[in-house]
Amino acid sequence: MSSQRGAAAGREEPPPAELRAALTRGLQEQFPGVRVWYGDATGSWWALVPTVAGPRLVEAPTPQQLRDVIMSARSRG
C-alpha cells in the first residue's frame, strides 16, 4: 500500500533499509554532529544541522543533494 501511495504522489520507491542505513552513516561520518534520516512518510532525506544561529532542519530528495544542502547550511552558519 505504501508503494502505491508513493507512486501516486509521483515519488520513487524508497531505497532498501540496508542502503538507507549505509547512506545515513556515511553522511553522519562526513558531517560529525549532523543528524541524518530518511523520511518514510515524505520520501525525502532530512538532516538537523547545528549552526551558530541554532539547529537548522534541511530536506532534499536524494542523499547527494542532502550533502550539498548540509554543506550550504554549515557555511551560512
Secondary structure, DSSP 4 states (H G I P E B T S, - for coil): -HHHHHHHTTPPPPPPHHHHHHHHHHHHHHSTT-EEEEETTTTEEEEEE--TT--EEEEESSHHHHHHHHHHHHHH-
